Amino acid sequence: MPKLSSRNDLVKPSPTLAITARANALRAQGIDVVGFGAGEPDFDTPAHVCDAAAAALRAGFTRYTPEAGIPELRDAVAARATRVLGVPFARENVAVTVGGKQGIYNFFQCVLEPGDEVLIPTPCWVSYPDQVALAGGRAVFVEGPAERSYVPSPEALAAAVTPKTRALVICSPSNPTGAVWSESDLRAAAALAERHDLWILSDEIYDELVFSGAHRSVLHVAPEAAPRVCVANGASKTYAMTGWRVGWVVAPPPLARAIAVLTGHSVSAPTSFAQKGAVAALTGPQDDVPRWRESFRARRDLAFDLCREVPGFEPFRPAGAFYLWIDVRPLLGRRRPGLATSAELAARLLDEARVALVPGSAFCVEGFVRVSFATAPTKIEEGFRRIREFVARLD
């Protein structure tokens, strides 16, 4: 066959999707696997959302939509962003995308020139570095230390800026740590972007999953930064709509238009009837949102307490999202074959304990693992029971 593009060498398969696929393959063989890998709610999409999509199908709403999304969904997103972020937005600020992931991908494609640098705090979501690379940019990692709840200091971010720096990524609440940026850190990030004329990508997909107090965005503390901020969000996490693939960006109109044009030339438009479902999600009853948040809070407490009982597992207590970020360095590096890295630990837990979790190396930090507690409490209990037994067998 003819050769593939060298662009393929810039990216690797998503580790979180790979872990989930392997766990599903084992389940297909009749093997009982506790899945702590997938970053998606285990709740069903609300009935009124499904009903809206079904009604759209029955009404024949199955053709192409505008590349930026249907007007009523863009209006609903703008209204929500105005209410939640405290900054006035209109339809022209919104581009609907095929999931929040495509919105972030398009952002990098639309703002980066070859060789431009993007400041990415670590630990970071698995797709940021690859998406930057595909846009011709270079990821510059800025460590968030444990003593700062895995959020980099303003001084560390400032020290990483070079003449080639083009953008800064903020993910709060964070995937994979569940950390929430403080107002002072957000304010410092906005000031840094102002000084160096940087874009800010604010990934707020977990904004409804903050366990103490209200979600705080960079736009809450620095509304004047709106002309340089792109907020990425979507229906996946808040409304249990991961498979619907409806996301959006809220951005300055020229950037929103550019992102929509790129959507038009890549996937044409988001799925028509799924957009109708998203309208119902945003404008319909919101009762499930606080109820699910409280459920995730209880699961967090359960998972955190059980994790602390595992020798060598040192969890960070997340302020948001639905992940435990666990320091497993006390277990690694021992003179045991096949247990020197987080990837080896994750592989052995899946093979020997039938527990699927994600190694920290997937998030650009070694010596940690990520556990998703977006699963039933009984599964959380069973998963950590298996982990405890696995660790006990090591000694």
C-alpha positions in Angstrom: 0.0 0.0 0.0 1.2 3.6 -0.4 2.8 5.2 2.7 0.8 7.0 5.3 1.3 10.6 6.2 3.9 11.4 8.8 1.2 13.3 10.6 0.1 9.9 12.0 3.4 9.8 13.9 2.3 12.8 15.9 -0.6 11.1 17.7 -1.4 7.9 19.5 -4.7 6.2 20.3 -6.6 7.6 23.3 -5.4 5.6 26.3 -8.8 6.1 28.1 -10.7 4.7 25.1 -8.1 1.9 24.7 -8.6 0.8 28.4 -12.4 0.9 28.0 -12.2 -1.1 24.8 -10.0 -3.8 26.4 -12.3 -4.0 29.4 -15.3 -4.4 27.1 -13.5 -7.1 25.1 -12.9 -9.0 28.4 -16.6 -8.6 29.3 -17.6 -9.9 25.9 -15.7 -13.1 26.8 -17.8 -13.4 29.9 -15.2 -12.0 32.3 -16.4 -9.8 35.1 -14.4 -6.5 34.9 -14.9 -3.5 37.2 -14.6 -0.4 35.0 -12.9 2.6 36.5 -11.6 3.9 33.2 -14.4 5.6 31.2 -15.0 9.3 31.9 -18.8 9.2 31.4 -21.8 9.3 33.8 -23.5 6.0 34.2 -27.0 7.6 34.4 -29.5 7.4 31.5 -30.1 10.6 29.4 -33.2 12.3 30.8 -36.4 11.1 29.2 -37.5 14.6 28.0 -34.2 14.9 26.1 -34.7 11.5 24.4 -38.3 12.4 23.7 -37.3 15.7 22.0 -34.8 13.8 19.7 -37.4 11.1 18.9 -40.0 13.8 18.1 -37.5 15.4 15.7 -36.9 12.1 14.0 -40.6 11.5 13.6 -41.0 15.0 12.2 -38.4 14.3 9.6 -35.7 16.6 11.1 -33.0 14.5 9.6 -31.2 16.7 7.1 -28.1 18.9 7.2 -28.2 21.8 9.7 -26.1 25.0 9.5 -22.5 24.3 10.2 -22.6 26.4 13.4 -25.6 24.5 14.7 -29.3 25.2 14.6 -30.2 28.7 15.8 -32.4 27.6 18.7 -29.5 25.6 20.2 -27.0 28.4 19.7 -29.4 30.7 21.4 -29.9 28.3 24.3 -26.1 27.9 24.7 -25.6 31.7 24.6 -28.4 32.2 27.2 -26.8 29.6 29.5 -23.3 31.0 29.1 -24.6 34.5 29.9 -26.4 33.2 33.0 -23.5 31.0 34.2 -20.5 33.1 33.3 -22.0 36.6 33.9 -20.8 37.9 30.6 -23.3 38.8 27.8 -23.2 36.4 24.9 -25.3 36.1 21.7 -25.8 33.5 19.0 -22.8 34.9 17.1 -20.5 33.8 20.0 -21.6 30.1 19.7 -20.5 27.3 17.4 -22.0 23.9 18.0 -19.6 21.0 17.5 -19.6 17.2 17.4 -18.9 16.8 21.1 -16.8 19.1 23.2 -13.6 17.3 21.9 -14.2 18.6 18.3 -14.7 22.2 19.7 -11.2 22.0 21.3 -9.6 20.4 18.3 -11.1 23.1 16.0 -9.9 25.8 18.5 -6.2 24.7 18.1 -6.6 24.4 14.3 -8.0 27.9 14.1 -5.5 29.8 16.4 -2.1 28.0 15.9 0.6 28.6 13.3 3.3 26.0 12.8 5.7 26.2 15.7 3.4 28.0 18.1 3.5 26.9 21.7 0.6 26.1 24.0 1.0 26.1 27.8 -0.7 22.9 29.1 -0.8 22.4 32.9 -0.1 18.8 33.9 -1.6 16.4 34.8 -3.7 17.1 31.7 -6.4 15.5 29.6 -5.0 13.0 27.2 -6.1 14.8 23.9 -4.6 18.3 24.4 -1.0 17.4 23.4 -2.0 15.4 20.4 -4.5 18.0 19.2 -1.9 20.7 19.5 0.6 18.6 17.5 -2.0 18.0 14.8 -2.4 21.8 14.5 1.4 22.2 14.0 2.0 23.5 17.5 4.1 22.4 20.4 2.8 21.5 23.8 4.7 23.1 26.7 3.9 21.3 29.9 3.8 23.2 33.2 3.6 21.0 36.2 0.9 21.4 38.8 2.5 20.1 42.0 0.6 18.2 44.7 1.1 20.9 47.3 -0.9 23.2 45.0 -3.6 20.7 44.3 -2.1 19.9 40.9 -2.6 23.5 39.7 0.6 25.3 38.4 1.7 28.4 40.2 1.4 31.8 38.4 5.2 32.0 38.6 5.6 28.6 36.8 3.2 29.6 34.0 4.9 33.0 33.6 8.3 31.3 33.4 7.1 29.0 30.6 6.1 31.8 28.3 8.3 32.4 25.2 7.9 34.6 22.1 6.3 31.6 20.5 3.6 31.1 23.1 0.2 31.5 21.6 -2.3 29.9 24.1 -2.9 28.7 27.6 -5.2 25.8 28.5 -7.3 25.9 31.7 -9.3 22.8 32.7 -11.3 23.4 35.8 -12.6 21.2 37.3 -9.7 19.1 36.0 -9.6 15.9 34.1 -7.8 13.9 35.5 -7.4 15.3 39.0 -10.7 16.9 39.8 -8.8 20.0 41.0 -10.6 23.4 40.8 -8.6 26.5 40.1 -8.7 29.3 42.7 -9.9 32.8 41.8 -6.4 34.1 42.4 -4.9 31.6 40.0 -7.6 32.4 37.4 -7.0 36.1 37.8 -3.2 35.6 37.4 -3.8 33.5 34.3 -6.0 36.2 32.7 -3.3 38.8 33.5 -0.6 36.6 32.0 -2.7 36.2 28.8 -3.2 40.0 28.6 0.5 40.8 29.0 1.5 38.3 26.3 -1.5 38.5 24.0 -2.4 34.9 24.5 -5.6 32.9 23.8 -7.1 31.1 26.8 -8.9 27.8 26.1 -11.1 27.3 29.2 -12.4 23.7 29.2 -15.4 23.8 31.4 -17.1 20.5 30.5 -17.3 19.6 34.3 -18.7 23.0 35.4 -21.8 21.5 36.9 -19.8 19.0 38.9 -18.2 21.2 41.6 -18.8 19.8 45.1 -18.2 22.9 47.2 -19.4 26.3 46.2 -20.2 27.5 42.7 -18.1 26.9 39.6 -15.7 29.7 38.9 -14.5 30.5 35.4 -11.7 32.8 34.3 -14.5 35.0 33.0 -16.0 35.3 36.4 -12.9 37.0 37.8 -11.7 38.7 34.6 -14.8 39.5 32.4 -12.6 41.9 30.4 -10.7 38.9 29.1 -13.7 37.7 27.0 -12.1 38.8 23.7 -9.3 36.3 24.2 -11.2 33.4 25.9 -12.7 30.4 24.2 -15.0 28.4 26.6 -15.4 24.8 25.5 -18.4 22.8 26.9 -21.0 20.4 25.9 -24.0 18.2 26.9 -21.9 15.0 27.6 -21.1 15.2 31.3 -23.9 17.4 32.7 -26.8 15.7 30.9 -25.4 12.1 30.5 -25.2 12.5 26.8 -21.7 11.3 25.9 -22.8 9.2 22.9 -25.0 12.0 21.5 -21.8 14.0 20.5 -23.1 17.5 21.0 -20.7 20.1 22.3 -20.1 23.8 21.8 -17.7 26.7 22.1 -18.5 30.2 23.3 -15.9 32.6 21.9 -15.4 35.9 20.2 -17.5 35.9 17.0 -14.6 35.8 14.5 -13.2 32.7 16.3 -16.7 31.1 16.6 -17.2 31.6 12.8 -13.8 30.1 12.0 -14.6 27.0 14.2 -17.9 26.6 12.5 -16.3 26.9 9.0 -13.9 24.1 9.9 -16.8 22.0 11.1 -18.4 22.5 7.8 -15.4 21.3 5.9 -14.8 18.3 8.1 -18.1 16.8 9.4 -20.6 19.2 7.7 -22.6 19.8 10.9 -23.5 18.2 14.2 -26.3 15.6 14.0 -29.6 17.3 13.5 -31.9 15.4 15.9 -29.2 15.2 18.6 -29.2 19.0 18.5 -32.9 19.0 19.2 -32.2 16.8 22.2 -29.6 19.3 23.4 -32.1 22.1 23.2 -34.4 20.2 25.4 -31.5 19.5 27.8 -30.6 23.1 28.2 -34.1 24.6 28.3 -36.1 21.8 29.9 -36.2 20.6 33.6 -32.9 20.7 35.4 -33.8 18.5 38.3 -31.4 15.7 37.4 -28.3 18.0 37.5 -28.2 18.7 41.2 -29.4 15.2 42.0 -26.6 13.6 40.0 -24.0 16.0 41.5 -25.0 14.9 45.0 -24.7 11.3 43.9 -21.2 11.9 42.5 -20.3 13.7 45.8 -21.3 10.6 47.7 -19.4 8.4 45.3 -16.3 10.6 45.6 -16.4 10.2 49.4 -16.9 6.5 49.2 -14.1 6.0 46.6 -11.7 8.3 48.5 -12.2 6.5 51.8 -11.8 3.1 50.2 -8.7 4.1 48.3 -7.0 5.3 51.5 -7.3 1.8 52.8 -5.1 0.4 50.0 -1.4 0.4 51.0 0.6 2.4 48.6 -2.4 4.3 47.1 -2.5 8.0 48.1 -5.5 9.7 46.6 -6.1 13.4 46.1 -9.6 14.5 47.3 -11.2 16.1 44.2 -13.2 19.3 44.4 -15.0 18.5 41.2 -15.5 16.2 38.2 -15.7 12.4 38.9 -12.1 11.2 39.1 -9.7 10.2 41.8 -6.1 11.0 41.0 -3.9 8.6 43.0 -0.2 8.7 43.8 1.0 5.1 43.4 4.7 5.8 43.5 5.1 3.9 46.8 4.1 0.7 44.9 6.3 1.4 41.9 10.0 1.0 41.5 10.2 -2.0 43.8 12.3 -4.9 42.7 9.4 -6.7 41.2 9.1 -7.6 37.5 6.3 -5.8 35.6 5.6 -3.1 38.2 7.9 -0.2 37.5 5.5 2.1 35.8 1.9 3.2 36.1 1.1 1.5 32.8 2.5 -1.8 34.1 0.4 -1.4 37.2 -2.7 -0.7 35.2 -2.1 -3.7 33.0 -1.6 -6.0 35.9 -4.7 -4.7 37.7 -6.7 -5.5 34.6 -5.2 -8.9 33.9 -5.0 -10.1 37.5 -7.7 -8.2 39.5 -10.0 -7.5 36.6 -10.1 -3.8 37.4 -9.8 -1.2 34.6 -8.2 2.2 35.4 -6.0 4.6 33.5 -2.2 5.0 34.1 -0.9 8.5 34.9 1.4 8.4 31.9 -1.7 8.9 29.7 -2.1 12.3 31.4 1.6 13.2 30.9 2.6 12.4 34.5 4.2 9.2 35.7 3.6 7.5 39.0 -0.1 8.0 39.3 -3.4 6.4 38.2 -6.8 7.8 37.5 -10.0 6.1 38.8 -13.4 7.2 37.5 -16.0 6.9 40.2 -18.8 7.5 37.7 -20.2 4.1 38.4 -22.5 2.4 41.0 -21.4 2.4 44.7 -21.5 -1.4 44.7 -19.0 -1.4 41.8 -16.8 1.1 43.6 -16.7 -1.2 46.7 -16.0 -4.3 44.6 -13.3 -2.6 42.6 -11.4 -1.4 45.6 -11.8 -4.8 47.3 -10.1 -6.3 44.3 -7.3 -3.7 44.3 -6.7 -4.3 48.0 -6.4 -8.0 47.4 -4.0 -7.4 44.5 -1.8 -5.2 46.5 -1.8 -7.6 49.4 -0.5 -10.4 47.1 2.5 -8.2 46.2 3.9 -8.5 49.7 
